[in-house]
Amino acid sequence: MGLRLRGSFEIDALLLKLTENELVIKGCVATHIIKAAGIVDLDGTFVFRFYTDDDAFLQVIAEGGKSDEHVVDVKLFHFYDTRDVSSQSVWDRLLNEEIGVPAYELEGHSYNRVWTSVSDYHNPVHMAEKTYDDEGDFSVTDQFTMLFERPLSGGQTESLLLSAEEKEEESGNLGRCFVLSTGISLSSAQITIHG
């Protein structure tokens, strides 16, 4: 799609104006500069993430390849909250009881789980993301994720991505956190890539 580190993209300002009053996140900007980029390989499905200067990331999912014609979903997420996970018991509860529930409440809104399961609880989906910064350094983060969404007017939805994340720190210890991000889907007409 032409997205790259230090490049930029622009979201349709009219889309933001029409939907922002319904979104949890406020103060969305239209123009974003890419400060870091990540990739996840899920057995031939690729998740690309382009982290911006606005506490946001553009997530592009491609199935069966990495070319434009393989792109099946594009969402703009904003980080809502990052919570420290200070103990093994909190971590275990997140993975085994909280992330994969059928519905999740946030600011009085109810989001329904997108990924289906034969049981009420769905185990989080593991992703190992390799993220590169604009100086060429990279890190790997293990993420245990679940996707939810709620309807908005005009046929739009607001997504909620929950992610329990762990990364080995320079000290050798594991750093763990719980990240909540909200987002909206974008069509190719709603994003302009400046390269």
C-alpha positions in Angstrom: 0.0 0.0 0.0 3.0 2.3 0.1 3.2 2.6 3.9 6.7 2.8 5.3 8.7 4.1 8.3 9.0 7.9 8.3 6.2 8.1 5.7 2.7 9.5 6.4 -0.9 8.9 5.6 -4.1 10.9 5.9 -7.5 9.8 7.0 -10.6 11.3 5.4 -11.4 14.3 7.6 -15.2 14.0 6.8 -15.2 10.4 8.2 -13.6 11.6 11.4 -16.0 14.5 11.7 -19.0 12.3 11.2 -18.0 9.5 13.6 -15.9 11.1 16.3 -18.8 12.1 18.5 -19.7 8.4 18.7 -16.2 7.1 19.4 -14.6 6.5 22.7 -11.4 8.3 21.6 -11.5 12.1 21.2 -9.3 14.5 19.3 -8.4 12.3 16.3 -6.1 13.9 13.8 -6.3 13.3 10.1 -2.6 13.3 9.3 -0.2 10.7 10.8 3.5 10.2 10.6 4.8 6.6 10.9 7.3 6.3 13.7 7.6 2.5 13.9 6.3 -0.6 12.0 5.5 -4.1 13.1 4.7 -7.4 11.4 3.1 -10.6 12.7 3.0 -13.8 10.6 0.0 -16.0 11.5 0.6 -18.9 9.1 0.2 -17.0 5.9 -2.0 -14.2 7.3 0.1 -11.1 7.9 -0.7 -8.3 10.4 1.1 -5.1 9.6 1.0 -2.3 12.1 2.2 1.3 11.5 2.6 3.2 14.7 2.1 6.9 14.5 3.0 10.2 16.3 -0.6 10.4 17.5 -0.7 7.4 19.9 -2.3 5.5 17.1 -1.6 2.6 14.8 -2.8 1.7 11.3 -3.4 -2.1 11.2 -3.4 -3.8 7.8 -4.3 -7.5 7.5 -3.3 -9.4 4.4 -4.2 -13.0 3.7 -2.1 -15.3 1.5 0.6 -12.8 0.7 2.0 -9.3 1.3 0.9 -7.4 -1.8 -1.9 -4.9 -2.1 -4.3 -7.5 -3.6 -4.0 -9.6 -0.4 -5.2 -6.8 1.9 -8.6 -7.8 3.5 -8.9 -5.3 6.4 -7.6 -1.9 7.4 -8.3 -0.3 10.8 -7.0 2.8 12.5 -6.6 2.2 16.3 -5.9 4.6 19.1 -4.4 3.5 22.4 -7.0 3.9 25.1 -5.1 2.7 28.1 -2.0 0.7 29.1 -2.1 -1.0 32.5 0.9 -2.6 34.2 0.5 -6.3 35.1 2.4 -6.7 38.3 1.9 -10.3 39.2 1.5 -13.8 37.8 -2.0 -14.1 39.2 -3.2 -11.0 37.4 -1.6 -12.2 34.2 -3.2 -15.6 34.5 -6.6 -14.0 35.2 -6.3 -11.8 32.1 -5.5 -14.8 29.9 -7.9 -17.3 31.4 -10.9 -15.3 32.5 -11.0 -11.7 31.1 -9.7 -11.2 27.6 -11.9 -13.8 25.8 -15.3 -13.1 27.4 -18.3 -12.8 25.0 -18.7 -9.0 25.7 -16.6 -6.3 27.2 -17.7 -3.0 28.7 -15.8 0.3 28.2 -17.0 3.7 29.2 -20.6 2.5 29.4 -20.5 0.9 25.9 -20.8 -2.9 25.3 -18.5 -4.5 22.7 -19.2 -8.0 21.4 -16.4 -10.5 20.7 -15.8 -10.8 17.0 -14.0 -14.1 17.0 -16.3 -17.0 17.7 -15.9 -20.1 19.9 -17.9 -23.2 20.8 -17.8 -22.1 24.4 -18.5 -18.8 26.2 -14.8 -18.1 26.7 -12.4 -17.8 23.8 -8.7 -18.2 24.5 -6.7 -15.2 23.4 -5.0 -15.4 20.0 -1.2 -15.4 20.3 0.8 -13.0 18.1 4.5 -12.5 18.1 5.1 -9.0 16.7 8.5 -7.9 15.5 8.5 -4.1 15.6 11.1 -1.8 13.9 11.7 1.8 14.9 12.8 4.6 12.6 16.4 4.0 13.6 16.4 0.4 12.4 16.3 -1.2 15.8 13.7 -3.9 16.5 12.0 -5.7 19.4 9.7 -8.7 19.7 6.5 -8.6 21.8 4.3 -11.6 22.6 0.7 -10.5 22.5 -2.4 -12.4 23.6 -5.3 -10.7 21.8 -9.0 -10.5 21.4 -11.1 -8.3 19.1 -14.5 -6.8 20.0 -16.8 -4.4 18.2 -20.0 -2.3 18.7 -22.3 -0.8 16.1 -22.3 2.9 15.3 -24.7 4.9 13.1 -24.4 4.7 9.3 -23.3 1.0 9.3 -19.9 1.8 10.9 -18.5 -0.1 13.9 -16.0 0.8 16.6 -13.5 -2.0 17.4 -11.9 -2.7 20.7 -8.6 -4.6 20.7 -7.5 -6.1 24.0 -3.9 -7.3 24.2 -2.0 -8.8 27.1 1.6 -8.2 26.2 5.0 -9.4 27.4 8.5 -8.5 26.3 11.9 -9.4 27.7 13.5 -6.3 29.1 17.2 -5.5 29.1 17.5 -6.7 32.6 16.3 -10.1 31.5 13.0 -9.8 33.3 9.6 -10.0 31.5 7.7 -6.7 31.3 4.0 -7.3 31.1 1.1 -4.9 30.4 -2.6 -5.0 29.3 -3.3 -2.7 26.4 -6.7 -1.5 25.3 -7.1 0.2 21.9 -10.2 1.4 20.0 -10.5 1.7 16.3 -12.5 2.1 13.1 -12.4 0.3 9.8 -11.2 2.2 6.7 -11.9 1.7 3.0 -9.2 2.5 0.4 -11.1 5.7 -0.4 -10.8 6.9 3.2 -7.0 6.8 3.4 -4.4 8.7 1.4 -0.9 7.4 1.7 1.9 10.0 1.1 4.8 7.6 1.3 
